Each structure stands twice: as C-alpha cells, then as structure tokens.
Amino acid sequence: MLSKASLFSLFLLLVLPAPSVSAQDTDQSLFLFLTTADAETQMMALILATQSANQDVPVRILLCSDAGDLALAGSESPSFAPANRSPKQLLLGLLERGVRVDVCGIYLPNREETDLDLLDGIGIASPPEVASFMKNPGVRFFSF
C-alpha cells in the first residue's frame, strides 16, 4: 500500500504541469503503442503520455487489440486513486490537447463496431503511414 506522501506525489504528477521544455529544445516525439486490456497499465501509459505532452514533447498514440476499446464512444474504464481519473478520461484530455490518436488498421475490421463508434477525433491508422512515421530518427517508441 502506498503512503499518503506517495499518493500525494502521484496526484501532483497527474494534475500539475511539469516544467516546460520548448519543442525547439528537442527533436524527439513520443509514439505510444497501447495494446493491453489491463486498465492500470493503460492508466500509467497515459499518465506518461500526459506528462510528456506537459513538457512539450509531441505525442502520438496508437491503440490496438483490447486497448482499442478505449477509442469506442460507448466504452468505460475504471478510475484510479489518487486523482480518481480513468484511462479514458486521460485519453480524452490528450485528444482535447490535439494529440493524434488512432486505432490500428486491423482493429475495426475484426469487430462489429465501425468508425462511427469511435470517439470524435480518433482516426484509423494506415500501416504505411505509421511505418513511415516510426522510421523517423526522433521518434521514441513505447509499447504497453
């Protein structure tokens, strides 16, 4: 169990912006590839994406497999302490900030849902375009 101090520190990480680093100071982009159904892992991945965006790091997210369900308008995810926020809420916050979020190209064709079931602002990734993006030297790739 986390101490009150640890919980408070985690809460501050979730809600307070980190010191800003301008986009000119780095040529790095964060590419987050999220596949897990585990909500706690989804939450931590999206916390890291949020903190990266807070530090002016360009962030892009690709949701595949069970994590693609976060992109569905009718889906829900559990909230986590100490901020009582969910992975879905963090994803929506990143979308509002202009972060590009896509489901992988094979996600919808293998389900009953269609692009009409996706949250506003979420696209469908094109494998050739994603491969082209990934080969850029400034892209840091993280998979959860």
For each residue, the residues with C-beta under 8 A, 3 or more apart:
1:
2: 6 7 10
3: 6 7
4: 7 8
5: 8 9
6: 2 3 9 10
7: 2 3 4 10 11 81 82
8: 4 5 11 12 82
9: 5 6 12 13
10: 2 6 7 13 14 82 83
11: 7 8 14 15 82 83
12: 8 9 15 16
13: 9 10 16 47 51
14: 10 11 47 50 82 83 85
15: 11 12 83
16: 12 13
17: 20 54
18: 51 54 55
19: 55
20: 17 54 55 56
21: 25 26 55 56 57
22: 25 56
23: 26 56 58
24:
25: 21 22 56
26: 21 23 56 57 138
27: 138
28: 57 138 139 140
29: 57 58 59 60 136 138 139 140
30: 49 52 57 58 59 60 140 142
31: 60 61 62 133 134 139 140 141 142
32: 45 46 48 49 59 60 61 62 142 143 144
33: 62 64 141 142 143 144
34: 42 45 46 61 62 63 64 67 70 143 144
35: 63 64 65 66 67 143 144
36: 41 42 65 66 67 144
37: 65 66 67 69
38: 41 42
39: 42 43 77 78 80 86 87
40: 43 44 80
41: 36 38 44 45 144
42: 34 36 38 39 45 46 67 70 77 87 144
43: 39 40 46 47 80 85 86 87 90
44: 40 41 47 48 144
45: 32 34 41 42 48 49 142 144
46: 32 34 42 43 49 50 87 90 91 94
47: 13 14 43 44 50 51 90
48: 32 44 45 51 52 142
49: 30 32 45 46 52 53 59 61 90 94 99
50: 14 46 47 53 54 90 93 94
51: 13 18 47 48 54 55
52: 30 48 49 55 57 59
53: 49 50 56 57 59 94 97 99
54: 17 18 20 50 51
55: 18 19 20 21 51 52
56: 20 21 22 23 25 26 53
57: 21 26 28 29 30 52 53
58: 23 29 30
59: 29 30 32 49 52 53 94 99 100
60: 29 30 31 32 99 100 101 133
61: 31 32 34 49 91 94 99 100 101 102
62: 31 32 33 34 101 102 103 104 125 130
63: 34 35 67 68 70 71 101 102 103 104 107 122
64: 33 34 35 67 68 103 104 106 107
65: 35 36 37 68 104 107
66: 35 36 37 69
67: 34 35 36 37 42 63 64 70 144
68: 63 64 65 71 72 103 104 107
69: 37 66 72 75
70: 34 42 63 67 75 77 87 88 91
71: 63 68 75 91 101 103 107 118 119 122
72: 68 69 75 113 117 118 119
73: 117 118 119
74: 117
75: 69 70 71 72 88
76: 86 88
77: 39 42 70 86 87 88
78: 39 86
79: 84 85 86 89
80: 39 40 43 83 84 85 86
81: 7 84
82: 7 8 10 11 14
83: 10 11 14 15 80
84: 79 80 81
85: 14 43 79 80 89 90
86: 39 43 76 77 78 79 80 89 90
87: 39 42 43 46 70 77 90 91
88: 70 75 76 77 91 92
89: 79 85 86 92 93
90: 43 46 47 49 50 85 86 87 93 94
91: 46 61 70 71 87 88 94 95 101 119
92: 88 89 95 96 119
93: 50 89 90 96 97
94: 46 49 50 53 59 61 90 91 97 99 101
95: 91 92 98 99 101 119 120 121 122
96: 92 93
97: 53 93 94
98: 95
99: 49 53 59 60 61 94 95
100: 59 60 61 123
101: 60 61 62 63 71 91 94 95 121 122 123
102: 61 62 63 122 123 124 125 130
103: 62 63 64 68 71 107 108 118 122 123 124 125
104: 62 63 64 65 68 107 125
105: 109 124 125 126 127
106: 64 109 110
107: 63 64 65 68 71 103 104 110 111 124
108: 103 111 113 114 115 124
109: 105 106
110: 106 107
111: 107 108
112:
113: 72 108 117 118
114: 108 117
115: 108 118 124
116:
117: 72 73 74 113 114
118: 71 72 73 103 113 115 122 123 124
119: 71 72 73 91 92 95 122
120: 95
121: 95 101
122: 63 71 95 101 102 103 118 119
123: 100 101 102 103 118
124: 102 103 105 107 108 115 118
125: 62 102 103 104 105 129 130
126: 105 129 130
127: 105 130 131
128: 131 132
129: 125 126 132 133
130: 62 102 125 126 127 133 134
131: 127 128 134 135
132: 128 129 135 136
133: 31 60 129 130 136 139
134: 31 130 131 139 141
135: 131 132 139
136: 29 132 133 139
137:
138: 26 27 28 29
139: 28 29 31 133 134 135 136
140: 28 29 30 31
141: 31 33 134
142: 30 31 32 33 45 48
143: 32 33 34 35
144: 32 33 34 35 36 41 42 44 45 67
